[in-house]
Amino acid sequence: MSLNIKNERTVELVRELARRTGLSQTSAVEEAVRAKLAEVNAGAGRDARRANVNKLLVDLDTSMTSRQKSQIRAEEKQLYDDQGLPV
C-alpha cells in the first residue's frame, strides 16, 4: 500500500505530530485519521439522537390537546418571576 502526500504543509504537520508524540510518521497519520473518524462518528450519533428527540417532541405536540398545552404553559409561568428567574 502506498500514500504519496504532495502537500508540503501536510507533510510538515505529520512530521511535527510524529516528533511531539514519539510515533512514526505512519503511526501519527493513522492515529490522526482514527481520531478524526471517531469525531465524525460521534457527530453522526449526536445528529441521530437530535433527530430522535425532535421526532418525540413532534409526536408529543400532536398528541396533546390545546387545553393540555394551555395548562402546561400556565404551570410553567408559575415557575418564574417577572424577570424570568426561578421562584
PDB file with SEQRES, HELIX, SHEET and CRYST1 records, atoms N, CA, C and O in Angstrom:
SEQRES   1 A   87  MET SER LEU ASN ILE LYS ASN GLU ARG THR VAL GLU LEU          
SEQRES   2 A   87  VAL ARG GLU LEU ALA ARG ARG THR GLY LEU SER GLN THR          
SEQRES   3 A   87  SER ALA VAL GLU GLU ALA VAL ARG ALA LYS LEU ALA GLU          
SEQRES   4 A   87  VAL ASN ALA GLY ALA GLY ARG ASP ALA ARG ARG ALA ASN          
SEQRES   5 A   87  VAL ASN LYS LEU LEU VAL ASP LEU ASP THR SER MET THR          
SEQRES   6 A   87  SER ARG GLN LYS SER GLN ILE ARG ALA GLU GLU LYS GLN          
SEQRES   7 A   87  LEU TYR ASP ASP GLN GLY LEU PRO VAL                          
HELIX    1 AA1 GLU A    8  THR A   21  1                                  14    
HELIX    2 AA2 GLN A   25  SER A   63  1                                  39    
HELIX    3 AA3 SER A   66  LYS A   77  1                                  12    
CRYST1    1.000    1.000    1.000  90.00  90.00  90.00 P 1           1          
ATOM      1  N   MET A   1       0.852  -1.172   0.000  1.00  0.00           N  
ATOM      2  CA  MET A   1       0.000   0.000   0.000  1.00  0.00           C  
ATOM      3  C   MET A   1       0.899   1.237   0.000  1.00  0.00           C  
ATOM      4  O   MET A   1       2.000   1.240   0.552  1.00  0.00           O  
ATOM      5  N   SER A   2       0.388   2.274  -0.635  1.00  0.00           N  
ATOM      6  CA  SER A   2       1.183   3.481  -0.740  1.00  0.00           C  
ATOM      7  C   SER A   2       0.284   4.707  -0.637  1.00  0.00           C  
ATOM      8  O   SER A   2      -0.854   4.717  -1.108  1.00  0.00           O  
ATOM      9  N   LEU A   3       0.826   5.722  -0.014  1.00  0.00           N  
ATOM     10  CA  LEU A   3       0.151   7.009   0.076  1.00  0.00           C  
ATOM     11  C   LEU A   3       1.217   8.062  -0.156  1.00  0.00           C  
ATOM     12  O   LEU A   3       2.197   8.130   0.585  1.00  0.00           O  
ATOM     13  N   ASN A   4       1.037   8.870  -1.162  1.00  0.00           N  
ATOM     14  CA  ASN A   4       2.014   9.885  -1.511  1.00  0.00           C  
ATOM     15  C   ASN A   4       1.403  11.248  -1.221  1.00  0.00           C  
ATOM     16  O   ASN A   4       0.467  11.674  -1.897  1.00  0.00           O  
ATOM     17  N   ILE A   5       1.936  11.927  -0.218  1.00  0.00           N  
ATOM     18  CA  ILE A   5       1.414  13.237   0.170  1.00  0.00           C  
ATOM     19  C   ILE A   5       2.274  14.305  -0.493  1.00  0.00           C  
ATOM     20  O   ILE A   5       3.472  14.405  -0.225  1.00  0.00           O  
ATOM     21  N   LYS A   6       1.664  15.093  -1.348  1.00  0.00           N  
ATOM     22  CA  LYS A   6       2.399  16.103  -2.109  1.00  0.00           C  
ATOM     23  C   LYS A   6       2.219  17.505  -1.548  1.00  0.00           C  
ATOM     24  O   LYS A   6       2.783  18.462  -2.078  1.00  0.00           O  
ATOM     25  N   ASN A   7       1.447  17.633  -0.495  1.00  0.00           N  
ATOM     26  CA  ASN A   7       1.219  18.931   0.125  1.00  0.00           C  
ATOM     27  C   ASN A   7       2.260  19.122   1.224  1.00  0.00           C  
ATOM     28  O   ASN A   7       2.250  18.411   2.229  1.00  0.00           O  
ATOM     29  N   GLU A   8       3.158  20.088   1.026  1.00  0.00           N  
ATOM     30  CA  GLU A   8       4.273  20.279   1.965  1.00  0.00           C  
ATOM     31  C   GLU A   8       3.793  20.632   3.373  1.00  0.00           C  
ATOM     32  O   GLU A   8       4.385  20.188   4.357  1.00  0.00           O  
ATOM     33  N   ARG A   9       2.740  21.415   3.475  1.00  0.00           N  
ATOM     34  CA  ARG A   9       2.209  21.781   4.805  1.00  0.00           C  
ATOM     35  C   ARG A   9       1.722  20.536   5.532  1.00  0.00           C  
ATOM     36  O   ARG A   9       1.951  20.388   6.733  1.00  0.00           O  
ATOM     37  N   THR A  10       1.059  19.653   4.822  1.00  0.00           N  
ATOM     38  CA  THR A  10       0.583  18.410   5.432  1.00  0.00           C  
ATOM     39  C   THR A  10       1.759  17.561   5.891  1.00  0.00           C  
ATOM     40  O   THR A  10       1.725  16.991   6.982  1.00  0.00           O  
ATOM     41  N   VAL A  11       2.788  17.475   5.075  1.00  0.00           N  
ATOM     42  CA  VAL A  11       3.988  16.711   5.443  1.00  0.00           C  
ATOM     43  C   VAL A  11       4.614  17.306   6.703  1.00  0.00           C  
ATOM     44  O   VAL A  11       5.019  16.568   7.601  1.00  0.00           O  
ATOM     45  N   GLU A  12       4.695  18.633   6.775  1.00  0.00           N  
ATOM     46  CA  GLU A  12       5.250  19.293   7.965  1.00  0.00           C  
ATOM     47  C   GLU A  12       4.414  18.976   9.202  1.00  0.00           C  
ATOM     48  O   GLU A  12       4.961  18.710  10.272  1.00  0.00           O  
ATOM     49  N   LEU A  13       3.096  19.005   9.057  1.00  0.00           N  
ATOM     50  CA  LEU A  13       2.217  18.704  10.195  1.00  0.00           C  
ATOM     51  C   LEU A  13       2.384  17.263  10.663  1.00  0.00           C  
ATOM     52  O   LEU A  13       2.403  16.998  11.865  1.00  0.00           O  
ATOM     53  N   VAL A  14       2.504  16.344   9.729  1.00  0.00           N  
ATOM     54  CA  VAL A  14       2.705  14.934  10.092  1.00  0.00           C  
ATOM     55  C   VAL A  14       4.033  14.775  10.820  1.00  0.00           C  
ATOM     56  O   VAL A  14       4.108  14.075  11.830  1.00  0.00           O  
ATOM     57  N   ARG A  15       5.065  15.411  10.320  1.00  0.00           N  
ATOM     58  CA  ARG A  15       6.379  15.328  10.983  1.00  0.00           C  
ATOM     59  C   ARG A  15       6.314  15.907  12.398  1.00  0.00           C  
ATOM     60  O   ARG A  15       6.861  15.331  13.338  1.00  0.00           O  
ATOM     61  N   GLU A  16       5.646  17.043  12.535  1.00  0.00           N  
ATOM     62  CA  GLU A  16       5.529  17.661  13.859  1.00  0.00           C  
ATOM     63  C   GLU A  16       4.747  16.766  14.815  1.00  0.00           C  
ATOM     64  O   GLU A  16       5.144  16.591  15.967  1.00  0.00           O  
ATOM     65  N   LEU A  17       3.646  16.201  14.344  1.00  0.00           N  
ATOM     66  CA  LEU A  17       2.858  15.298  15.183  1.00  0.00           C  
ATOM     67  C   LEU A  17       3.680  14.083  15.586  1.00  0.00           C  
ATOM     68  O   LEU A  17       3.635  13.660  16.741  1.00  0.00           O  
ATOM     69  N   ALA A  18       4.423  13.525  14.652  1.00  0.00           N  
ATOM     70  CA  ALA A  18       5.266  12.364  14.951  1.00  0.00           C  
ATOM     71  C   ALA A  18       6.335  12.734  15.980  1.00  0.00           C  
ATOM     72  O   ALA A  18       6.587  11.979  16.919  1.00  0.00           O  
ATOM     73  N   ARG A  19       6.953  13.885  15.799  1.00  0.00           N  
ATOM     74  CA  ARG A  19       8.004  14.318  16.733  1.00  0.00           C  
ATOM     75  C   ARG A  19       7.438  14.535  18.135  1.00  0.00           C  
ATOM     76  O   ARG A  19       8.022  14.083  19.119  1.00  0.00           O  
ATOM     77  N   ARG A  20       6.304  15.224  18.224  1.00  0.00           N  
ATOM     78  CA  ARG A  20       5.720  15.530  19.537  1.00  0.00           C  
ATOM     79  C   ARG A  20       5.188  14.301  20.258  1.00  0.00           C  
ATOM     80  O   ARG A  20       5.202  14.245  21.487  1.00  0.00           O  
ATOM     81  N   THR A  21       4.723  13.324  19.506  1.00  0.00           N  
ATOM     82  CA  THR A  21       4.127  12.138  20.131  1.00  0.00           C  
ATOM     83  C   THR A  21       5.093  10.978  20.249  1.00  0.00           C  
ATOM     84  O   THR A  21       4.818  10.011  20.960  1.00  0.00           O  
ATOM     85  N   GLY A  22       6.223  11.062  19.560  1.00  0.00           N  
ATOM     86  CA  GLY A  22       7.172   9.957  19.576  1.00  0.00           C  
ATOM     87  C   GLY A  22       6.747   8.796  18.684  1.00  0.00           C  
ATOM     88  O   GLY A  22       7.320   7.709  18.761  1.00  0.00           O  
ATOM     89  N   LEU A  23       5.762   9.019  17.854  1.00  0.00           N  
ATOM     90  CA  LEU A  23       5.290   7.988  16.931  1.00  0.00           C  
ATOM     91  C   LEU A  23       6.032   8.106  15.607  1.00  0.00           C  
ATOM     92  O   LEU A  23       6.632   9.137  15.305  1.00  0.00           O  
ATOM     93  N   SER A  24       5.983   7.040  14.828  1.00  0.00           N  
ATOM     94  CA  SER A  24       6.481   7.137  13.460  1.00  0.00           C  
ATOM     95  C   SER A  24       5.501   8.004  12.677  1.00  0.00           C  
ATOM     96  O   SER A  24       4.374   8.228  13.120  1.00  0.00           O  
ATOM     97  N   GLN A  25       5.924   8.483  11.530  1.00  0.00           N  
ATOM     98  CA  GLN A  25       5.026   9.299  10.718  1.00  0.00           C  
ATOM     99  C   GLN A  25       3.798   8.496  10.296  1.00  0.00           C  
ATOM    100  O   GLN A  25       2.686   9.023  10.269  1.00  0.00           O  
ATOM    101  N   THR A  26       3.998   7.239   9.971  1.00  0.00           N  
ATOM    102  CA  THR A  26       2.874   6.382   9.589  1.00  0.00           C  
ATOM    103  C   THR A  26       1.894   6.235  10.744  1.00  0.00           C  
ATOM    104  O   THR A  26       0.683   6.348  10.553  1.00  0.00           O  
ATOM    105  N   SER A  27       2.418   5.983  11.945  1.00  0.00           N  
ATOM    106  CA  SER A  27       1.547   5.834  13.118  1.00  0.00           C  
ATOM    107  C   SER A  27       0.856   7.148  13.461  1.00  0.00           C  
ATOM    108  O   SER A  27      -0.300   7.159  13.884  1.00  0.00           O  
ATOM    109  N   ALA A  28       1.570   8.250  13.278  1.00  0.00           N  
ATOM    110  CA  ALA A  28       0.973   9.559  13.550  1.00  0.00           C  
ATOM    111  C   ALA A  28      -0.210   9.813  12.616  1.00  0.00           C  
ATOM    112  O   ALA A  28      -1.254  10.297  13.051  1.00  0.00           O  
ATOM    113  N   VAL A  29      -0.045   9.489  11.341  1.00  0.00           N  
ATOM    114  CA  VAL A  29      -1.144   9.646  10.387  1.00  0.00           C  
ATOM    115  C   VAL A  29      -2.296   8.730  10.770  1.00  0.00           C  
ATOM    116  O   VAL A  29      -3.453   9.150  10.761  1.00  0.00           O  
ATOM    117  N   GLU A  30      -1.989   7.480  11.105  1.00  0.00           N  
ATOM    118  CA  GLU A  30      -3.039   6.530  11.478  1.00  0.00           C  
ATOM    119  C   GLU A  30      -3.822   7.020  12.693  1.00  0.00           C  
ATOM    120  O   GLU A  30      -5.053   6.990  12.696  1.00  0.00           O  
ATOM    121  N   GLU A  31      -3.110   7.470  13.719  1.00  0.00           N  
ATOM    122  CA  GLU A  31      -3.783   7.953  14.928  1.00  0.00           C  
ATOM    123  C   GLU A  31      -4.635   9.187  14.631  1.00  0.00           C  
ATOM    124  O   GLU A  31      -5.749   9.311  15.138  1.00  0.00           O  
ATOM    125  N   ALA A  32      -4.115  10.087  13.817  1.00  0.00           N  
ATOM    126  CA  ALA A  32      -4.869  11.296  13.479  1.00  0.00           C  
ATOM    127  C   ALA A  32      -6.137  10.950  12.702  1.00  0.00           C  
ATOM    128  O   ALA A  32      -7.196  11.530  12.941  1.00  0.00           O  
ATOM    129  N   VAL A  33      -6.024  10.011  11.781  1.00  0.00           N  
ATOM    130  CA  VAL A  33      -7.194   9.604  10.998  1.00  0.00           C  
ATOM    131  C   VAL A  33      -8.203   8.900  11.893  1.00  0.00           C  
ATOM    132  O   VAL A  33      -9.406   9.136  11.780  1.00  0.00           O  
ATOM    133  N   ARG A  34      -7.722   8.038  12.780  1.00  0.00           N  
ATOM    134  CA  ARG A  34      -8.632   7.351  13.712  1.00  0.00           C  
ATOM    135  C   ARG A  34      -9.372   8.365  14.593  1.00  0.00           C  
ATOM    136  O   ARG A  34     -10.579   8.247  14.806  1.00  0.00           O  
ATOM    137  N   ALA A  35      -8.641   9.356  15.098  1.00  0.00           N  
ATOM    138  CA  ALA A  35      -9.255  10.373  15.958  1.00  0.00           C  
ATOM    139  C   ALA A  35     -10.309  11.168  15.188  1.00  0.00           C  
ATOM    140  O   ALA A  35     -11.386  11.445  15.716  1.00  0.00           O  
ATOM    141  N   LYS A  36     -10.007  11.530  13.958  1.00  0.00           N  
ATOM    142  CA  LYS A  36     -10.965  12.297  13.153  1.00  0.00           C  
ATOM    143  C   LYS A  36     -12.195  11.457  12.831  1.00  0.00           C  
ATOM    144  O   LYS A  36     -13.315  11.965  12.864  1.00  0.00           O  
ATOM    145  N   LEU A  37     -11.998  10.171  12.518  1.00  0.00           N  
ATOM    146  CA  LEU A  37     -13.140   9.291  12.253  1.00  0.00           C  
ATOM    147  C   LEU A  37     -14.015   9.135  13.494  1.00  0.00           C  
ATOM    148  O   LEU A  37     -15.242   9.110  13.389  1.00  0.00           O  
ATOM    149  N   ALA A  38     -13.395   9.030  14.665  1.00  0.00           N  
ATOM    150  CA  ALA A  38     -14.165   8.929  15.910  1.00  0.00           C  
ATOM    151  C   ALA A  38     -14.981  10.199  16.127  1.00  0.00           C  
ATOM    152  O   ALA A  38     -16.134  10.141  16.555  1.00  0.00           O  
ATOM    153  N   GLU A  39     -14.375  11.341  15.830  1.00  0.00           N  
ATOM    154  CA  GLU A  39     -15.080  12.627  15.951  1.00  0.00           C  
ATOM    155  C   GLU A  39     -16.264  12.691  14.984  1.00  0.00           C  
ATOM    156  O   GLU A  39     -17.352  13.129  15.358  1.00  0.00           O  
ATOM    157  N   VAL A  40     -16.052  12.258  13.762  1.00  0.00           N  
ATOM    158  CA  VAL A  40     -17.122  12.257  12.761  1.00  0.00           C  
ATOM    159  C   VAL A  40     -18.242  11.314  13.184  1.00  0.00           C  
ATOM    160  O   VAL A  40     -19.420  11.654  13.074  1.00  0.00           O  
ATOM    161  N   ASN A  41     -17.876  10.129  13.669  1.00  0.00           N  
ATOM    162  CA  ASN A  41     -18.880   9.161  14.120  1.00  0.00           C  
ATOM    163  C   ASN A  41     -19.666   9.686  15.310  1.00  0.00           C  
ATOM    164  O   ASN A  41     -20.876   9.479  15.399  1.00  0.00           O  
ATOM    165  N   ALA A  42     -18.982  10.368  16.224  1.00  0.00           N  
ATOM    166  CA  ALA A  42     -19.673  10.940  17.386  1.00  0.00           C  
ATOM    167  C   ALA A  42     -20.669  11.999  16.928  1.00  0.00           C  
ATOM    168  O   ALA A  42     -21.773  12.089  17.465  1.00  0.00           O  
ATOM    169  N   GLY A  43     -20.286  12.792  15.946  1.00  0.00           N  
ATOM    170  CA  GLY A  43     -21.190  13.807  15.408  1.00  0.00           C  
ATOM    171  C   GLY A  43     -22.412  13.185  14.771  1.00  0.00           C  
ATOM    172  O   GLY A  43     -23.525  13.691  14.914  1.00  0.00           O  
ATOM    173  N   ALA A  44     -22.203  12.084  14.066  1.00  0.00           N  
ATOM    174  CA  ALA A  44     -23.334  11.390  13.440  1.00  0.00           C  
ATOM    175  C   ALA A  44     -24.270  10.845  14.511  1.00  0.00           C  
ATOM    176  O   ALA A  44     -25.490  10.875  14.351  1.00  0.00           O  
ATOM    177  N   GLY A  45     -23.697  10.346  15.603  1.00  0.00           N  
ATOM    178  CA  GLY A  45     -24.515   9.853  16.715  1.00  0.00           C  
ATOM    179  C   GLY A  45     -25.333  10.966  17.343  1.00  0.00           C  
ATOM    180  O   GLY A  45     -26.502  10.778  17.681  1.00  0.00           O  
ATOM    181  N   ARG A  46     -24.706  12.133  17.497  1.00  0.00           N  
ATOM    182  CA  ARG A  46     -25.422  13.295  18.042  1.00  0.00           C  
ATOM    183  C   ARG A  46     -26.567  13.695  17.122  1.00  0.00           C  
ATOM    184  O   ARG A  46     -27.674  13.985  17.577  1.00  0.00           O  
ATOM    185  N   ASP A  47     -26.289  13.705  15.832  1.00  0.00           N  
ATOM    186  CA  ASP A  47     -27.333  14.083  14.872  1.00  0.00           C  
ATOM    187  C   ASP A  47     -28.506  13.109  14.928  1.00  0.00           C  
ATOM    188  O   ASP A  47     -29.664  13.521  14.856  1.00  0.00           O  
ATOM    189  N   ALA A  48     -28.207  11.823  15.056  1.00  0.00           N  
ATOM    190  CA  ALA A  48     -29.275  10.815  15.131  1.00  0.00           C  
ATOM    191  C   ALA A  48     -30.088  10.995  16.408  1.00  0.00           C  
ATOM    192  O   ALA A  48     -31.316  10.910  16.379  1.00  0.00           O  
ATOM    193  N   ARG A  49     -29.406  11.246  17.534  1.00  0.00           N  
ATOM    194  CA  ARG A  49     -30.121  11.468  18.800  1.00  0.00           C  
ATOM    195  C   ARG A  49     -30.984  12.723  18.716  1.00  0.00           C  
ATOM    196  O   ARG A  49     -32.123  12.735  19.184  1.00  0.00           O  
ATOM    197  N   ARG A  50     -30.434  13.776  18.120  1.00  0.00           N  
ATOM    198  CA  ARG A  50     -31.188  15.023  17.971  1.00  0.00           C  
ATOM    199  C   ARG A  50     -32.438  14.786  17.120  1.00  0.00           C  
ATOM    200  O   ARG A  50     -33.512  15.294  17.439  1.00  0.00           O  
ATOM    201  N   ALA A  51     -32.300  14.020  16.047  1.00  0.00           N  
ATOM    202  CA  ALA A  51     -33.451  13.719  15.191  1.00  0.00           C  
ATOM    203  C   ALA A  51     -34.496  12.918  15.962  1.00  0.00           C  
ATOM    204  O   ALA A  51     -35.694  13.151  15.808  1.00  0.00           O  
ATOM    205  N   ASN A  52     -34.045  11.971  16.795  1.00  0.00           N  
ATOM    206  CA  ASN A  52     -34.983  11.181  17.605  1.00  0.00           C  
ATOM    207  C   ASN A  52     -35.728  12.057  18.602  1.00  0.00           C  
ATOM    208  O   ASN A  52     -36.938  11.916  18.781  1.00  0.00           O  
ATOM    209  N   VAL A  53     -35.005  12.957  19.246  1.00  0.00           N  
ATOM    210  CA  VAL A  53     -35.638  13.858  20.214  1.00  0.00           C  
ATOM    211  C   VAL A  53     -36.645  14.757  19.508  1.00  0.00           C  
ATOM    212  O   VAL A  53     -37.756  14.956  19.998  1.00  0.00           O  
ATOM    213  N   ASN A  54     -36.258  15.296  18.362  1.00  0.00           N  
ATOM    214  CA  ASN A  54     -37.187  16.153  17.615  1.00  0.00           C  
ATOM    215  C   ASN A  54     -38.448  15.396  17.217  1.00  0.00           C  
ATOM    216  O   ASN A  54     -39.548  15.943  17.291  1.00  0.00           O  
ATOM    217  N   LYS A  55     -38.299  14.146  16.796  1.00  0.00           N  
ATOM    218  CA  LYS A  55     -39.463  13.341  16.430  1.00  0.00           C  
ATOM    219  C   LYS A  55     -40.358  13.113  17.646  1.00  0.00           C  
ATOM    220  O   LYS A  55     -41.582  13.201  17.548  1.00  0.00           O  
ATOM    221  N   LEU A  56     -39.740  12.820  18.793  1.00  0.00           N  
ATOM    222  CA  LEU A  56     -40.527  12.634  20.016  1.00  0.00           C  
ATOM    223  C   LEU A  56     -41.292  13.903  20.378  1.00  0.00           C  
ATOM    224  O   LEU A  56     -42.454  13.837  20.779  1.00  0.00           O  
ATOM    225  N   LEU A  57     -40.648  15.048  20.237  1.00  0.00           N  
ATOM    226  CA  LEU A  57     -41.312  16.314  20.551  1.00  0.00           C  
ATOM    227  C   LEU A  57     -42.481  16.584  19.608  1.00  0.00           C  
ATOM    228  O   LEU A  57     -43.534  17.054  20.038  1.00  0.00           O  
ATOM    229  N   VAL A  58     -42.297  16.290  18.339  1.00  0.00           N  
ATOM    230  CA  VAL A  58     -43.393  16.463  17.376  1.00  0.00           C  
ATOM    231  C   VAL A  58     -44.532  15.517  17.719  1.00  0.00           C  
ATOM    232  O   VAL A  58     -45.698  15.911  17.703  1.00  0.00           O  
ATOM    233  N   ASP A  59     -44.195  14.261  18.031  1.00  0.00           N  
ATOM    234  CA  ASP A  59     -45.229  13.285  18.405  1.00  0.00           C  
ATOM    235  C   ASP A  59     -45.990  13.740  19.647  1.00  0.00           C  
ATOM    236  O   ASP A  59     -47.214  13.633  19.710  1.00  0.00           O  
ATOM    237  N   LEU A  60     -45.254  14.248  20.632  1.00  0.00           N  
ATOM    238  CA  LEU A  60     -45.881  14.730  21.858  1.00  0.00           C  
ATOM    239  C   LEU A  60     -46.799  15.912  21.551  1.00  0.00           C  
ATOM    240  O   LEU A  60     -47.931  15.973  22.032  1.00  0.00           O  
ATOM    241  N   ASP A  61     -46.301  16.840  20.753  1.00  0.00           N  
ATOM    242  CA  ASP A  61     -47.092  18.024  20.411  1.00  0.00           C  
ATOM    243  C   ASP A  61     -48.386  17.646  19.696  1.00  0.00           C  
ATOM    244  O   ASP A  61     -49.446  18.199  19.989  1.00  0.00           O  
ATOM    245  N   THR A  62     -48.302  16.721  18.775  1.00  0.00           N  
ATOM    246  CA  THR A  62     -49.509  16.342  18.031  1.00  0.00           C  
ATOM    247  C   THR A  62     -50.472  15.502  18.864  1.00  0.00           C  
ATOM    248  O   THR A  62     -51.662  15.428  18.557  1.00  0.00           O  
ATOM    249  N   SER A  63     -49.965  14.878  19.907  1.00  0.00           N  
ATOM    250  CA  SER A  63     -50.842  14.041  20.733  1.00  0.00           C  
ATOM    251  C   SER A  63     -51.570  14.832  21.820  1.00  0.00           C  
ATOM    252  O   SER A  63     -52.512  14.323  22.428  1.00  0.00           O  
ATOM    253  N   MET A  64     -51.140  16.078  22.069  1.00  0.00           N  
ATOM    254  CA  MET A  64     -51.741  16.879  23.132  1.00  0.00           C  
ATOM    255  C   MET A  64     -52.851  17.772  22.591  1.00  0.00           C  
ATOM    256  O   MET A  64     -52.781  18.273  21.468  1.00  0.00           O  
ATOM    257  N   THR A  65     -53.864  17.955  23.407  1.00  0.00           N  
ATOM    258  CA  THR A  65     -54.949  18.869  23.042  1.00  0.00           C  
ATOM    259  C   THR A  65     -54.516  20.306  23.340  1.00  0.00           C  
ATOM    260  O   THR A  65     -53.544  20.540  24.057  1.00  0.00           O  
ATOM    261  N   SER A  66     -55.246  21.246  22.783  1.00  0.00           N  
ATOM    262  CA  SER A  66     -54.966  22.666  23.054  1.00  0.00           C  
ATOM    263  C   SER A  66     -55.107  22.965  24.537  1.00  0.00           C  
ATOM    264  O   SER A  66     -54.338  23.746  25.099  1.00  0.00           O  
ATOM    265  N   ARG A  67     -56.082  22.345  25.161  1.00  0.00           N  
ATOM    266  CA  ARG A  67     -56.300  22.563  26.597  1.00  0.00           C  
ATOM    267  C   ARG A  67     -55.094  22.066  27.402  1.00  0.00           C  
ATOM    268  O   ARG A  67     -54.642  22.744  28.325  1.00  0.00           O  
ATOM    269  N   GLN A  68     -54.579  20.896  27.057  1.00  0.00           N  
ATOM    270  CA  GLN A  68     -53.412  20.366  27.768  1.00  0.00           C  
ATOM    271  C   GLN A  68     -52.207  21.295  27.595  1.00  0.00           C  
ATOM    272  O   GLN A  68     -51.474  21.552  28.550  1.00  0.00           O  
ATOM    273  N   LYS A  69     -52.011  21.785  26.396  1.00  0.00           N  
ATOM    274  CA  LYS A  69     -50.893  22.696  26.139  1.00  0.00           C  
ATOM    275  C   LYS A  69     -51.047  23.988  26.939  1.00  0.00           C  
ATOM    276  O   LYS A  69     -50.069  24.509  27.477  1.00  0.00           O  
ATOM    277  N   SER A  70     -52.269  24.502  27.016  1.00  0.00           N  
ATOM    278  CA  SER A  70     -52.531  25.724  27.789  1.00  0.00           C  
ATOM    279  C   SER A  70     -52.257  25.502  29.265  1.00  0.00           C  
ATOM    280  O   SER A  70     -51.696  26.373  29.929  1.00  0.00           O  
ATOM    281  N   GLN A  71     -52.647  24.345  29.787  1.00  0.00           N  
ATOM    282  CA  GLN A  71     -52.394  24.029  31.194  1.00  0.00           C  
ATOM    283  C   GLN A  71     -50.893  23.983  31.473  1.00  0.00           C  
ATOM    284  O   GLN A  71     -50.432  24.491  32.495  1.00  0.00           O  
ATOM    285  N   ILE A  72     -50.150  23.389  30.582  1.00  0.00           N  
ATOM    286  CA  ILE A  72     -48.694  23.312  30.767  1.00  0.00           C  
ATOM    287  C   ILE A  72     -48.089  24.709  30.757  1.00  0.00           C  
ATOM    288  O   ILE A  72     -47.248  25.021  31.601  1.00  0.00           O  
ATOM    289  N   ARG A  73     -48.503  25.558  29.813  1.00  0.00           N  
ATOM    290  CA  ARG A  73     -47.981  26.924  29.751  1.00  0.00           C  
ATOM    291  C   ARG A  73     -48.298  27.694  31.029  1.00  0.00           C  
ATOM    292  O   ARG A  73     -47.456  28.436  31.535  1.00  0.00           O  
ATOM    293  N   ALA A  74     -49.511  27.520  31.549  1.00  0.00           N  
ATOM    294  CA  ALA A  74     -49.908  28.211  32.780  1.00  0.00           C  
ATOM    295  C   ALA A  74     -49.049  27.750  33.951  1.00  0.00           C  
ATOM    296  O   ALA A  74     -48.623  28.566  34.769  1.00  0.00           O  
ATOM    297  N   GLU A  75     -48.796  26.461  34.035  1.00  0.00           N  
ATOM    298  CA  GLU A  75     -47.963  25.935  35.119  1.00  0.00           C  
ATOM    299  C   GLU A  75     -46.520  26.396  34.975  1.00  0.00           C  
ATOM    300  O   GLU A  75     -45.856  26.679  35.972  1.00  0.00           O  
ATOM    301  N   GLU A  76     -46.030  26.475  33.742  1.00  0.00           N  
ATOM    302  CA  GLU A  76     -44.662  26.947  33.516  1.00  0.00           C  
ATOM    303  C   GLU A  76     -44.501  28.397  33.965  1.00  0.00           C  
ATOM    304  O   GLU A  76     -43.463  28.759  34.519  1.00  0.00           O  
ATOM    305  N   LYS A  77     -45.518  29.231  33.730  1.00  0.00           N  
ATOM    306  CA  LYS A  77     -45.447  30.640  34.118  1.00  0.00           C  
ATOM    307  C   LYS A  77     -45.276  30.796  35.620  1.00  0.00           C  
ATOM    308  O   LYS A  77     -44.643  31.750  36.074  1.00  0.00           O  
ATOM    309  N   GLN A  78     -45.825  29.883  36.391  1.00  0.00           N  
ATOM    310  CA  GLN A  78     -45.729  29.958  37.847  1.00  0.00           C  
ATOM    311  C   GLN A  78     -44.321  29.625  38.342  1.00  0.00           C  
ATOM    312  O   GLN A  78     -43.998  29.891  39.500  1.00  0.00           O  
ATOM    313  N   LEU A  79     -43.493  29.055  37.496  1.00  0.00           N  
ATOM    314  CA  LEU A  79     -42.142  28.665  37.904  1.00  0.00           C  
ATOM    315  C   LEU A  79     -41.157  29.830  37.890  1.00  0.00           C  
ATOM    316  O   LEU A  79     -40.076  29.731  38.471  1.00  0.00           O  
ATOM    317  N   TYR A  80     -41.527  30.958  37.217  1.00  0.00           N  
ATOM    318  CA  TYR A  80     -40.593  32.064  37.034  1.00  0.00           C  
ATOM    319  C   TYR A  80     -41.225  33.390  37.433  1.00  0.00           C  
ATOM    320  O   TYR A  80     -42.438  33.574  37.327  1.00  0.00           O  
ATOM    321  N   ASP A  81     -40.372  34.322  37.900  1.00  0.00           N  
ATOM    322  CA  ASP A  81     -40.871  35.646  38.257  1.00  0.00           C  
ATOM    323  C   ASP A  81     -40.898  36.543  37.014  1.00  0.00           C  
ATOM    324  O   ASP A  81     -40.683  36.076  35.895  1.00  0.00           O  
ATOM    325  N   ASP A  82     -41.169  37.849  37.228  1.00  0.00           N  
ATOM    326  CA  ASP A  82     -41.300  38.779  36.103  1.00  0.00           C  
ATOM    327  C   ASP A  82     -39.987  38.998  35.345  1.00  0.00           C  
ATOM    328  O   ASP A  82     -39.999  39.404  34.183  1.00  0.00           O  
ATOM    329  N   GLN A  83     -38.866  38.730  36.000  1.00  0.00           N  
ATOM    330  CA  GLN A  83     -37.566  38.873  35.345  1.00  0.00           C  
ATOM    331  C   GLN A  83     -37.108  37.567  34.679  1.00  0.00           C  
ATOM    332  O   GLN A  83     -36.013  37.500  34.122  1.00  0.00           O  
ATOM    333  N   GLY A  84     -37.940  36.553  34.740  1.00  0.00           N  
ATOM    334  CA  GLY A  84     -37.600  35.272  34.126  1.00  0.00           C  
ATOM    335  C   GLY A  84     -36.736  34.377  34.990  1.00  0.00           C  
ATOM    336  O   GLY A  84     -36.187  33.382  34.517  1.00  0.00           O  
ATOM    337  N   LEU A  85     -36.619  34.735  36.265  1.00  0.00           N  
ATOM    338  CA  LEU A  85     -35.809  33.933  37.184  1.00  0.00           C  
ATOM    339  C   LEU A  85     -36.690  32.926  37.919  1.00  0.00           C  
ATOM    340  O   LEU A  85     -37.874  33.182  38.141  1.00  0.00           O  
ATOM    341  N   PRO A  86     -36.121  31.789  38.295  1.00  0.00           N  
ATOM    342  CA  PRO A  86     -36.916  30.796  39.035  1.00  0.00           C  
ATOM    343  C   PRO A  86     -37.404  31.370  40.361  1.00  0.00           C  
ATOM    344  O   PRO A  86     -36.686  32.111  41.033  1.00  0.00           O  
ATOM    345  N   VAL A  87     -38.640  31.015  40.726  1.00  0.00           N  
ATOM    346  CA  VAL A  87     -39.183  31.490  42.008  1.00  0.00           C  
ATOM    347  C   VAL A  87     -38.858  30.511  43.106  1.00  0.00           C  
ATOM    348  O   VAL A  87     -39.228  30.732  44.259  1.00  0.00           O  
TER     349      VAL A  87                                                      
END                                                                             
